[in-house]
Amino acid sequence: MSKFNFDKETTREGTYSIQYEGTEPLFGRTGLAPFWIADMDIETPEAITEAMKKRLDNGIFGYTIWKNSKFYGPVKQWWKSRYDVDLTDDMITYAPSVLYTVSEAVRLHSDKGDGVILNMPTYNAFLKVLKGNDRKVVPCSLIEEDNEYAFDFEHFEELCRAPENKVFVHCNPHNPTGKVWSREDLQKMKDICLRNDVFFISDEIHMDFVRPKEKFVSMAELMDEGDPIIVTTGLGKTFNLASIPHSYFITKNKELRNKIVYEYDHRYNVGTANSLVLAAIDAAYTDCGEWVDELNDHLEGNFDYIEEYINEHLSEYLSFKKPESTYLAWISFEKCGIEDAEMHKALVDLGGIAVSPGHIYDIADNGRFRMNVASSRMRIESGMERIHKTIEKLKEDGRI
Ligand SMILES: Cc1ncc(COP(=O)(O)O)c(C=O)c1O
């Protein structure tokens, strides 16, 4: 019997949420059911909101120090209890956001015009910030077979050998495919990077979402003293805190840590902590492990529902493999034999659903869309009906 109700109806009315209020400007239509940006239609656990309220009651939100036991302690305890990783205070550094750290680490380890290796498909904001920092995106496509993704080590090593490629930005677990990388895979990636003097950035923001049979392994576990490796993560996804900006990174490379801290203190003057998030981190990492476990069970149920729905009604047109992690369903419509742009338009115009088109995560069309399943089952059911309706209408019109 679940202690928490993940099917509770929620509202974002009046909150200026991108998921709802940002849908019409982006998709060009009203009345769409949104399943695109990666935040949840699930309330943050009460233990966290209560801790934030308590902090609010103090009424003073002046500049705040993150170097304290109420930050380090809960982070170390979470990593030990959930991933059996022993962290020490000096390995953990607070930073304004995950992508802030990715960009800063890229800037510190490459120059304008240098190559940064990214797997394809990739989290789309990596593409954005590399462009914004005048770095060259160097694609290393994952090998896909029947919706299973694998790392192309041969191609990767070839790319790492090129002296102009200076950094690898890895995503583990992987957005959008949900792939959880094995220890062996991670060790191989690390060895190749070290052999070729390529800096390794591991974005692990989706780490807490794992299907029951999967085990997340962090790059933090494979780090040795001084390694040119940084892990960046936060609580934004796990506890639905995306609008309360924060993150932290883990490294055993003192020089790198000092440089990033220097940059954010001296270049941007953003070296103080968000006071509300410190309260949230303490409550989340101390009291909300059970909530995360039950949330994962709920997500597993949503993925099962989608899998069964597709098998029962849409298997001629769609294919889907349950992701090993994340709350993102990566659904293939390759069987439809339709252009990507036509399908994405049909989902909006005929189905009334806003999902993320696969090509935004790639350098080419890939016959897929990404659907956020972090909602009540009822919302997922209505989303699947909209997808079904899209396919039926395309069939009726002889377009598939
Ligand atoms: C892989 C990945 N990294 C980072 C982020 C965002 O992190 P932040 O807002 O802290 O930059 C997301 C959000 O979707 C993500 O999927």
The ligand as an SDF file (V2000), in Angstrom:
LIG
                    3D

 16 16  0  0  0  0  0  0  0  0999 V2000
   20.3800   15.9460  -18.5640 C   0  0  0  0  0  0  0  0  0  0  0  0
   19.9160   17.2200  -17.9490 C   0  0  0  0  0  0  0  0  0  0  0  0
   20.8050   18.0570  -17.3800 N   0  0  0  0  0  0  0  0  0  0  0  0
   20.4370   19.2110  -16.8010 C   0  0  0  0  0  0  0  0  0  0  0  0
   19.1110   19.6170  -16.8100 C   0  0  0  0  0  0  0  0  0  0  0  0
   18.7440   20.9390  -16.2190 C   0  0  0  0  0  0  0  0  0  0  0  0
   19.5230   21.2450  -15.1010 O   0  0  0  0  0  0  0  0  0  0  0  0
   19.7010   22.7490  -14.6140 P   0  0  0  0  0  0  0  0  0  0  0  0
   18.3690   23.3950  -14.7140 O   0  0  0  0  0  0  0  0  0  0  0  0
   20.1870   22.6300  -13.1910 O   0  0  0  0  0  0  0  0  0  0  0  0
   20.7290   23.3650  -15.4960 O   0  0  0  0  0  0  0  0  0  0  0  0
   18.1490   18.7880  -17.4130 C   0  0  0  0  0  0  0  0  0  0  0  0
   16.7360   19.2070  -17.4850 C   0  0  0  0  0  0  0  0  0  0  0  0
   15.9510   18.7100  -18.2530 O   0  0  0  0  0  0  0  0  0  0  0  0
   18.5620   17.5750  -17.9790 C   0  0  0  0  0  0  0  0  0  0  0  0
   17.6790   16.7280  -18.5490 O   0  0  0  0  0  0  0  0  0  0  0  0
  1  2  1  0
  2  3  1  0
  2 15  2  0
  3  4  2  0
  4  5  1  0
  5  6  1  0
  5 12  2  0
  6  7  1  0
  7  8  1  0
  8  9  2  0
  8 10  1  0
  8 11  1  0
 12 13  1  0
 12 15  1  0
 13 14  2  0
 15 16  1  0
M  END
$$$$
